[in-house]
Amino acid sequence: RQGKLEGVGQQAFGPLGLVVGGFGDDELEVLAEAVERVLSGPDGAPPPVVPIAVLGQEDFEKGVTLSKVLSELSARDSVLPDAAAQLKIPLVMFSGFMPIQVSGLIKSIVGSGIRGGMPGMEVPPMCAIAVPKAMDKTFAQLCEEIEGDHMANAPGAKQP
């Protein structure tokens, strides 16, 4: 969908990284490869290191905010939580990327065929960009809002 990215200018916001939830180990590997493909430099130059923070159930139960997770990106890079977050629709949240990079990353991630969510009901991920007004929101609140937007913009959704 081509729409206005609310709250997103032409500048990158936040530390470079991804916050993800609702994926298994294999899907996380596919996700990392998709990101690496997009960000690799010309002539095979290595891409920048992009930390990937995996959300756990504890992040939802303890009311962890986006600000907290982004401040811990490096420490949480590729660390799998004890109990994975159970999301109906898997989440990929981008931080610190320019809008043109986000566009390429979304195309690569969706094009990879990656799916996640509840076992037996796996679906493609919902994607979002970290923005200043979301920093103090909990992941429970953010996921509810992002999922609502995702469903409202899904093919076949009724528009007001």
Disulfide bonds with the S-S distance in Angstrom:
none
